[in-house]
Amino acid sequence: LSDSIYLGIEPEKYLIGDFSPEKVFQKYVGKKERENLYLRKDVTRALVRMLEDFDKERESKSKQHIFLISAFRSFVYQKGIWEGKFRGDIKMRESVKGKKPEEIISIILQYSSAPGTSRHHWGTDFDINLLKNDYYKPNGNGAYLYQWLKINAGKYGFCQPYNEYEKRNSTGYYEERWHWSFAPVANKLAEDWILYNEKGKLKYSGRFLGSEYLKKLPEDYVRSV
């Protein structure tokens, strides 16, 4: 598995999303997706199977489909998100105005990964429907689909990596009910990421704004699932 998991890409590049997905991943085509989304082929197969089963059970109980709004993200794409937030161009829950770099980073890391550290780099993870936890709560429009996923997603290999913050010793990213991961592959890649990072083989530091302030935070966040 370790040799084939990287699909012919150097692990040092794969693990930080420093490659183009077109040749190695599959374009995901669902019912409501509005842009080009790429996932690993093994992930797509499992996802299609899961969503077909969900739709069979959903029809009489909920109008809400499950659709993807984000999948693979390259290092460059994640850098754009990070630097937009770091500069204050992309609004967050708190303003970055007048804050020190360390404070800004702490705010960004509530819900966004630093470039080179995101699970979205691996083609195993995706975001669904709406990036708001309230949507998935008992009185939200996504309540049925979220409960269905909590009960059934594991049968297809999927998990919610960032569950309740308190259940992860209040470390890492905040809860993300919209973020799902293909555990059979992602868990191995997370282990490899930590190993390669400890050996200094992952070249992400110095390549984006604020990276010099991260120190050991990337490993802490990759571990916090």
Secondary structure as UniProt FT lines:
FT   TURN            2..3
FT   HELIX           4..6
FT   TURN            7..8
FT   HELIX           11..14
FT   TURN            15..17
FT   TURN            22..24
FT   STRAND          26..28
FT   STRAND          37..39
FT   HELIX           41..58
FT   TURN            59..61
FT   STRAND          68..70
FT   HELIX           75..87
FT   TURN            97..98
FT   HELIX           101..108
FT   TURN            109..111
FT   TURN            115..116
FT   HELIX           119..122
FT   STRAND          125..128
FT   HELIX           133..136
FT   TURN            138..139
FT   TURN            141..142
FT   HELIX           143..152
FT   HELIX           153..156
FT   STRAND          158..159
FT   HELIX           165..168
FT   TURN            169..170
FT   TURN            177..178
FT   STRAND          179..182
FT   HELIX           183..198
FT   TURN            199..200
FT   TURN            205..206
FT   TURN            209..210
FT   HELIX           211..213
FT   TURN            214..216
FT   HELIX           217..223
//
